[in-house]
Amino acid sequence: MPAKVGELAEPRGHDIIAMPQFILAFPLNKESGEPLALTETVTLAADAQSVIIPGCSVMFKVVRKEHVAGLSDIFREHQDIPAETAAAIEAHKSLLFLLGEVKNIDEVSQVNMAILKVFNAGALGVYMQQSGAAWTETGFREEVDDGEYPMDPWINMVESGETLYTLGLATFMLPDLCISTSVDHSQEALLMAADSLFGDGIPAKSGSEIDLGEGECYVLRQEAKNPFPKDSPEYNKQGVLRLIRK
């Protein structure tokens, strides 16, 4: 199961939830009132409200918050992490929230590089509130890998019955995707399809075809069932499209 999206809902009072805005939360070993050196040339003041990180064109809104108890549980739900890593996350002193919008795949790659710089500055992990994905530094670096599929760490997966759903594509103004769990490498198919929609511009509508290569082609069909109720923070008002093997 994914981490619960509403767990870190404190910033909602700042009117920052409207899609397609993303929310990244970083547990830090610094108090919220301390400055944070992000790079050699950029230091985030304690009262900063925005920041641009070198190498990234996306302007981030900034929110600093105090310690949140039970934070390590969210990271454990998303991936297996060593006990010492979980203990370090649980002992964090504050949270740094960075908020922004990504309009294309290049900006996703740039934000990924910015996330790595926040890790270099001492962040203990990153929680992607829009999808519930929670990564340690090691886990995030493994997901980003060579950067060929920059959306991968942004997308969470939810299994319901015999269907696997994505969670988090609303950030990209896309419907979420689903596929039968009987399909081989179903998670990989969903990730590659999401990349095709946002990165290659394939229309996100019923009837569109997605060629994943090696003879693996899917047709998109509108899904009547949404795995989340409309009042749930995980609900994607863009709907859900099912991948059907052609």
N, C-alpha and C positions, 0 to 999 in steps of 0.2 A: 504494500500500500504506500502511496506517496505521503510525504510530510503534509501536515495540515496547513493549508494556505493562510488561514486566519490566525495562526499562532502569533505572528508578529504584526498584528494589525494596528499597532500604536500610531503610525504616521497617518492614518486615514483622516484624522482631524485636520490635516494640512491640505485636504482636497487634492490628493495626488494619486488616487486610485484609477481614475478614468482611463480606460484602455485607449490607445495601445501602450500606455506607460508601463515600464518595467520597474520593479523594486528589488534592489540587491541589498542584502543585510550582511555585514561583516562583523563577527565578534572580534574584539580587540583586547589587548592587554593594557591599554591606556584608558584612563578615566575620560569621560565625555567632555570634561572641561580642559583637557590637554590638547595642544596642537599635535598634528600628525604629519610627519615628513613623508609625502607620497613618492617623491623623486628628489634628486639632488637640487632641483630648481623650484619645486612646488611643495609648499608646506600648507596643510589645511589648518586654518585657524579654528579655535574652538567654537567660534560663533559664525563660521562660514555658512552661507546659504546656497552657494553654488561653486562648482569647480570644473575646470577643463584639465584633463590629464594629458600630458604630452603624448602625441601619437594617436590620439583619439579626437575626432571632430565633434563627438556628442557632448553637449553641455549637460552636466549632472546637477540635479538639485541635491542638496545635502541636508540630512537630518541626523543629529546625534542623540542617542538614548542611553539610559543606564542599563545595568546588568539585567538579564532576563533569566529567571530560574528555569531549569529543565531544558535548556537549549540543546544540550548534547543528545537528548532523545530524538529530536527532529533529524539530526545528522545520522543517528543509528538507524532510523527508519528507512533512510534512503540508501545507505551503503554500509558495508561492514568496515568498521574503523577500529584501530587498536585502542586498548583501554587507556593508554596514556594520552592519546589524541583526544578521546572523549573527555577525559578529565581536564585537559587544557581548555577545551571549548567551554566546559561547564564553569570553569574558573574565570572566564572572561570578565573584564571590568566594565566594558561598554559596548554599544553597537553603533556602527557607522552605516547609515542608509544612503545609497546612491540611487537616484531616480532619473529616468530619461526615456527617450523614444528612439527606436531604430527604424529607419525607413527603407533600408536595403541590406543585402547580405554583407557588403563591405563594412557597414557600420556595426554589424554583429561581430565581425572579426576584430574591429577596432575596440569595441567594448570588452571583448575577451582579453585583448592585450592590456587594457586598463585594469581588468580584474587581476591579472598576473602581477601588475605593478603594485596593487594594493596588498597582494600576498607578500611581495618583496618588502613592503613597508611594515610587515608584521601581523597581517590579518591571519586568523586561525582557521577561517573557512568562509564560504559564501553561501547564503541562503537566498534562493531565487523565489521570492514570494508569489510571483505570478503563476508559477508551475508547481511549487512545493519541492523542487529539486534542491538538495543541500550537499555541497561538496567540500571536502577537505582540500587543502592545496594539492596534495598528491593526486586525489581523485579528479580534480578539475584539470590538472595538467595532462592526465591520461586521456580524458575525454576530448580535450582540445587537440591533443596529439600534434599532427603536422598542419592543422588548420584547414584541411580539405573540406570538412563538414562543420563549420563553426556553430551551427544551430544545435548540435547534439546535446551539449550540457544544459541547454535552456529548456529541453523538453522532458517532461516526466511521463511515465506510463502507468495506466490503471487497468487492471484486469477485472472484468465483470462477466461472470458466466463463461461463455466460450468466445468472448470478444476482448481484444486488447485495444485500449484507447490511448491517444496522446492527451497530455494536459499541458497547456501553456501556449498554444498557438494563437490565442487571442491577442497576445502581445504583438504579433506580426499582422494583425487584422485578418487573420485566416480562421476558417472553421477548424475544429479539431478533427483528427482522422481516427478511423478504427479499422480493424482487420480481424478475421477469424484466427483464433489461437492454433487452429489446425494447420495453418500455412507455415511452411518452414521459414525460419529466420524472420518471424513476423515483426519483431521489434526493429530489426534492421530495415525492413521494407517500409515501415512507418517513418523512420528517420530520413531515409532517402527520398521518400515521397514529399515530406515536408520541405526538404531542401529544394526539390524540383519546383514546388509551388512558389516559394519565396525567392529562391535564388535564380531560377530559370524563367519565372513568370508564367508558368502554366496556369491557366484559369482555374480557380478553386470553385468549380461548379460541377454539378451532376452531368456526366457524359464525357468529361475530360479524360484523356488517356495519359498515363505516365509510364514511360519506358525506363526501367531500371537497369537495362543492359542484360546481356547473356540470355536473351529470349524471355526475360521476365517483364511482362507488361500488365498493367492494371487499368481498370476503368473505375472512375469515381461515381458513386451513387449516393444521393441524399439519404441520410439515416434518420428514420422517424424517432428513434429512441435516443435520448440524451442521458448519460449516466448520472448527471447531477440535477437536482431540482433548480428551478429558476431563481430561488432566493439564496442559493449557495454561492460563495465566492469563487468556486471552481467552474461555475456555469459559463459556457461560452455562447454569447448571443448570436454568433455567426453560425452556430449549428455544428453538425458532425457529418463528415463524408466517409463512406465506407470504401475501402479498396477491395475490388473484386478481380480475381485473376482472369485475364482475357484468354 
